[in-house]
Amino acid sequence: MADSRYWSSKFWIGSYLQRDKIILKKLQSTNSQQRPDTVQNTLLRRFFLELTQSFIIPLERYFASLLPLRKYYQVNNKLPIIKEFDKEEFLKTLDQYGPQLTSSLKGDWKELYKHFLSTSNFSLWLSNRRQEANAKIYSLYIEIIANCHLENDLNLSQLTEIELIDLVIKFKELIQRLETKNDELLITINQTLKDEYIEKLKLKLKILIEENLSDDMKMLFDKSARISSS
């Protein structure tokens, strides 16, 4: 949504925002001076780029507030999730953090956003942002687990065997996912890091099974490993 065609055809900018007299004077000046069309095109591109940035910043700011804080990335916790985008809550933020902070253009910005929030363009933007954010969240989550210290971070000696088994299953699932190709949640992790994480997780998995589980459970997971590899 970063060009003049989007604003003119999708938003009918004149219905919500006042005309920018400064850009109009600049365009008229280039006409009177008979300057090349490329000059006008450059002015228009810059105008709509700055307008788009001013429009997007409040959306990005609100979306960022929906992301989980670093303190929620814990080895013994579930994967943190993104909060739902509340349209009414977002609109309330505009009085303090709206585009008026970065744009001199006057008009009914709130109504403009209301219109945008009801369009497929917003749905596409939100879907893309959630996909990107989920990949980053998952990447950080795996990094924390792969680099954790089993005893210090998980207090292994204090866990019951059921809790240890849950950890073994969790680590095995993470390894399997890292070994999967074309996983959207892994797009931010390059192959070198994947291999490093897999190696670290496999080492932790070995310690969990061999040094912390009962003999019966060791035999069960050993048998399971042989079946899956055959």
N, C-alpha and C positions, 0 to 999 in steps of 0.2 A: 504494500500500500504506500508506495513512495514516489508516485508520479502524478502529474496534473490530471491525467485521464481518470484516475481513481477518484480524486476529489470532485471533478466536474460531473462524471457520470454516476457515481455512486452516492455522493453526499449532497449534490446540489448546494455547494458551499454558500451561495448567496441566500439560501433559505434560513441559514443559521448564523452566519457570521457576516459582519460588515465588510464592504470592499476595502482593500488595503490601498489607501491613497498614495502611499509612498511608492509602492511598486507600479501603480498606474502612472505616476509622474515620470518614473524612470523609463517606462515603456514609451510614453509619449515623447520623451526627450530623445530616445534613440530613433524614433520615427522622424522627428523634425531635423535631426542631424543626418538622416539617411545612412545610418550605420548598418552594417551587415545583419542579416537575420540571425546569425549565430549569436550575436550579442543579446538579442531579445530572448533567444532560446536559453542562453546561459542564465539570464536573470530569472526566467520563469522556473527553470530547474532548481535553482538555488532557493527561490521563494517556496516552492512546494516541498522541497526537501526539509527546510527549516520548519515549515508548517507541520509536516508529518512527524518530525522529531518532537515538536512541542506537544502534539496530540498523543504520541506514543508514550512519552516519559511517564505521565500519571498511570497509565495502564501497567507499564513495566514496574513502577514503584509499588503499586498495589499487589501485583503478582508476586513480587519478591517477598512481601510480607506474609504470603501464604506458604512459603517454603519452610521446612523444619529447621530449627536451630541446631547448631553443632552439638549441643549437649544431649540431643536425642539420638545421636549415633552411638549406640552402645552395643558391645558384642553380644550381650545377653538380652537385647531387646529386638523386637521385630523391625523390619525395614521401615524407616520413617516415611510418612506419606504427605502429599501436598493437600492443603485445605481446599475446600471448594471455593470457586470464584463467586462471591455474593455480589450481584449487580447493584443492589440497593446500598450495600456497605461501600462499594466502590464509588458510587455517585456522591455519597456523603463526604468522601475525601477531597472532592474537587474544590470545595470552598477554600481549603488551606493549601492543597498541593496540586491544583489544576494547571492547565496550560498557560494561564495568565502570568505564571512565574517566568516563562521563557518566551512568550509571544505577546506582541503589542496589539495583535488583532482583537477587536472587540466583537461581542456577539453573545448568543446564547449557547455557550459551550456545553452546558449540561444537557440541553435538548439534543445537541449534536451527538453526544456520547450515548444518550438513550437510543437514538436511531441506530448508531453503530452496533450497540450491544444486541440489537434484535436482528442483525444481518448474518448471513452465512460467512461473511468476511471475518467477523469477530469469532465465530465458532472455529474457523480455520486457524486464525491467529492463536487462540487459546489452546487448540489441539497441538499445534506445533510447539508452543512454549512448554506445555505439560510434557510432551515427549522429550524435549531437550533437558528439562529439569529432572525428570525421572531418571534419565541416563546418568546425569551428574550425581544424583542422590545415590543411585545404585553403585556407581563407581567409588564414591567416598565410603559407602557402607562396606563394600568388599575390601577396600584398602585398610580400613580400621580392623576388620576381622582378621585379615591375612597377617597384619603386623602386631596383633595383640599378644600379650604374654598370658599364657594359659592360667597360671596360678595367680598372678597379681590381678589380672582383669576379670577372671572368672571364678576364682576361689575354688578350684577343682576339688580340693580336699573336703570342702563343705557340701558338695553336691551329692544328691542321692543317685543311685544307678539309673533311675528313670530319667533324671535330668541330664546325666552324662550321655545316655542313649539319644536323647533329643538333640544334644550338641553334635554327636556323631552324624546323625541324619542331616542336620543343618549343614555341616561341613561337606558332607558327600554331595548334597544338592548344589551347593555353591561350586564345587569342583566340576560337576557335570554341566552346570550352566556355563562356566568359563570355557569348557571344552566344546561348547556348541558354537557353530558358525552362524553368522547373520542374525544375531540376537540384538534387537533394537536397544535393549538396556545396556549393551556392552559397547556401543559405538564410540564412546569416549575413551575406551581402554585399548591401547595398542597391543600388538601380539607379544612384544617383549614383556610388558607388564602382566599380561595374562599368564604367560609362562611362569613368571616370578611368583604371582599369587597362587597358582596351582601347586607349585613346588612347596611353598610355605604351608598351604592348607593341607597338603598330603602329609607333610611332616607332623603337623599338629594332630591330624587324624590318626596317624600311627601311634603317637603318644597317648592320645585319648583311649584308643582301643587296647594297646598292649600294656599300658601302665596303670590304667584306672578301671577297666571293666573286669567283671568276674570271668572265670574260665568259660562258663557256658555262653556268655555273651560274646566273648572272643571267638569262640568256635562258630557261633551264628554269623557274625559279620565276616569271618574268614571264608565261610562257605558261600555267603552272598557275593563276596568279591570274586571268588572263583567262577561262580555261575555267570556273573555279568561280563567277565573277561573271556568266557569261552564262546 
